[in-house]
């Protein structure tokens, strides 16, 4: 009797275990069967693209994008952005946004990337000290001019333009004084009209260098004092005043000519009767 009871209890336990395992299995299956998220498509760059590049069908492609997280300014059709120029460099697989494209009426190429009221000026820079190899589009630089003011013998370097953006950078081949070809770095800067005038004037008779700066460093030095060659080599701290420098010119002493001293005056004693007087005569 006891044996039958034990057998019945064992069978009941097995049945309960089977039912419980099937229930747990169904719960796991239902939990793993997650509904797929709805997706859409956006246009991204298929390769790195430089500033001013007019987009073609080979430059972009469509990728899936979660529909629940829309990206403002993105494109869902390739034909909507074809033919428009970039106003900023774009990396591969980076979404194409409306804010990164010039208007269609702005044309194509680099001119489309120039904001209204600004100018693009290209200058030759030194490959070594001018960091032209690191002045990539989008970086911020200061412009330094080195030269000798007219009428002076001491050369100086001055920071003439601060915190301006590089639009483009490249190289060109020119002939030196001996007629031999050599490579010259050329950088195009985004400037205001006044800065464009200053840079054009400075690059006429001076040597232009670029100083690379951090893009988050927007501090402008109000008084950029020039550095003079003689003061730098001699360890002097005071700038040497020049005709075109920022320091005040020392007043020039006028040469004075002293007139030669004339002969000394003389005294003559005059006797008239019983009167005696002294009369003085000048030496002239």
WOQUIMO-V784898 format. One record per pair of residues at least 6 apart in sequence whose C-alpha atoms are under 6 Angstrom apart, sorted by the first residue. I is the first residue (numbers start at 1). GAP is how many residues later the second one is. If there is no record, write none. Layout:
BEGIN
I|GAP ; I|GAP
END
This chain:
BEGIN
38|29 ; 39|26 ; 39|27 ; 39|28 ; 40|24 ; 40|25 ; 40|27 ; 41|22 ; 41|23 ; 41|24 ; 41|35 ; 42|20 ; 42|21 ; 42|33 ; 42|34 ; 43|18 ; 43|19 ; 43|32 ; 43|33 ; 43|52 ; 43|53 ; 44|16 ; 44|17 ; 44|49 ; 44|50 ; 44|51 ; 44|52 ; 45|14 ; 45|15 ; 45|47 ; 45|48 ; 45|49 ; 46|13 ; 46|14 ; 46|15 ; 46|46 ; 46|47 ; 47|45 ; 48|42 ; 48|43 ; 48|44 ; 49|40 ; 49|41 ; 50|39 ; 51|35 ; 51|36 ; 51|37 ; 51|38 ; 52|33 ; 52|34 ; 52|35 ; 52|57 ; 52|58 ; 52|61 ; 53|32 ; 53|33 ; 53|56 ; 54|29 ; 54|30 ; 54|31 ; 54|54 ; 55|27 ; 55|28 ; 55|29 ; 56|26 ; 73|24 ; 73|25 ; 74|23 ; 84|20 ; 85|16 ; 85|17 ; 85|23 ; 86|14 ; 86|15 ; 87|13 ; 87|14 ; 87|15 ; 87|26 ; 88|12 ; 102|10 ; 106|6 ; 118|73 ; 118|74 ; 119|71 ; 119|72 ; 119|73 ; 120|69 ; 120|70 ; 121|67 ; 121|68 ; 122|65 ; 122|66 ; 123|63 ; 123|64 ; 124|61 ; 124|62 ; 125|60 ; 125|83 ; 125|84 ; 130|79 ; 130|80 ; 137|29 ; 137|30 ; 137|31 ; 138|27 ; 138|28 ; 139|26 ; 139|27 ; 140|23 ; 140|24 ; 140|25 ; 140|73 ; 140|75 ; 141|22 ; 141|23 ; 141|70 ; 141|71 ; 141|72 ; 142|19 ; 142|20 ; 142|21 ; 142|68 ; 142|69 ; 143|16 ; 143|17 ; 143|18 ; 143|67 ; 144|14 ; 144|15 ; 144|16 ; 144|64 ; 144|65 ; 145|12 ; 145|13 ; 145|62 ; 145|63 ; 146|10 ; 146|11 ; 146|60 ; 146|61 ; 147|8 ; 147|9 ; 147|59 ; 148|7 ; 155|74 ; 156|71 ; 156|72 ; 156|73 ; 157|69 ; 157|70 ; 158|68 ; 165|24 ; 165|25 ; 166|22 ; 166|23 ; 167|21 ; 167|22 ; 168|19 ; 168|20 ; 169|17 ; 169|18 ; 170|16 ; 171|13 ; 171|14 ; 171|15 ; 172|11 ; 172|12 ; 173|9 ; 173|10 ; 174|7 ; 174|8 ; 175|6 ; 241|6 ; 241|8 ; 263|20 ; 264|19 ; 265|16 ; 265|17 ; 265|18 ; 266|14 ; 266|15 ; 267|12 ; 267|13 ; 268|10 ; 268|11 ; 269|8 ; 269|9 ; 270|6 ; 270|7 ; 270|8
END
